[in-house]
Amino acid sequence: MRVVKQLLAVVAVSLVGSWAVVAAQDNAWLSLILGVATAAAAIMVYGWVVRRTEGREVTELARDGAAARLHRGVLIGFAMFAAVIVNIALMGGYHVHGIGSVSGAVGIFGLMAAAAVTEELMFRGLLFRLVEERLGTWLSLLLTGVLFGLMHLLNPDASLWGATAIAIEAGFMLAAAYAATRNLWVPIGLHFGWNFAAGGVFGVVVSGNGESAGLLDATTSGSTLLSGGDFGPEGSLYTVAAGAALTVVFLWLAHRRGHIVRRRRRTVEAPAESVTVS
């Protein structure tokens, strides 16, 4: 029951905030304000509902060191996507035609802030964490990663390959990042840095959501396995390889730090001995 309450609270904020950001997409600065407000509201609601239903401090969103962790995640996400774009460009699959739109990048900033925070709270803060308590880290990573990929089938230019790629490079990687750090700030920062780099800076399609008006006016071309096709560079084998590599690194750190949770084994109580009264 607590899982339902937690999910409903975060999903409600996500839906309302996302609707507001999309409705204001023609006004970049309003989109920015609404996106950041949605992210802040989601964090507050998550903290409130977890404290209320679990009766504990929300250590995964601890304020101490939050800025540094968020910044670290943003840098990792941005650097990872930049490396992917460089590789695609070297193979002739990424083309810059000029300077794009500053206002477009501002609007994308707000949209990606809302998306990164709400999705991480739902998938890593709630689903991964709660499933991990019963099934352990490995099964939780697999199940929630696949679910995260399947969710992207709802996007306009989605494909089964794109959803599979997202599951591997993002669903598994972001869960591994949480397992390694045991906080949500790093995964949130990584998710945001990745998405903003894609749409807000390099101006490419993000997860099959159509063209982005970022700082660069750019297009991709070539085979789907190289450029990702209509789904965007997240459908490229370069991205899958980069995400898989980072997943391994995070899982190694989680193992080294003793953060891997083993599957809870069910205990069978022995039958009570019968007592004969003579």
Sequence and secondary structure as in RCSB ss.txt:
>XXXX:A:sequence
MRVVKQLLAVVAVSLVGSWAVVAAQDNAWLSLILGVATAAAAIMVYGWVVRRTEGREVTELARDGAAARLHRGVL
IGFAMFAAVIVNIALMGGYHVHGIGSVSGAVGIFGLMAAAAVTEELMFRGLLFRLVEERLGTWLSLLLTGVLFGL
MHLLNPDASLWGATAIAIEAGFMLAAAYAATRNLWVPIGLHFGWNFAAGGVFGVVVSGNGESAGLLDATTSGSTL
LSGGDFGPEGSLYTVAAGAALTVVFLWLAHRRGHIVRRRRRTVEAPAESVTVS
>XXXX:A:secstr
 HHHHHHHHHHHHHHHHHHHHHHTTTSHHHHHHHHHHHHHHHHHHHHHHHHHHH S  GGG STTHHHHHHHHHH
HHHHHHHHHHHHHHHTT EEEEEE  HHHHHHHHHHHHHHHHHHHIIIIIIIIHHHHHHHHHHHHHHHHHHHHHH
HGGGSTT  HHHHHHHIIIIIIHHHHHHHHHSSSHHHHHHHHHHHIIIIIIS    TTS     SEEEEE S HH
HH GGG GGGSHHHHHHHHHHHHHHHHHHHHTT                    
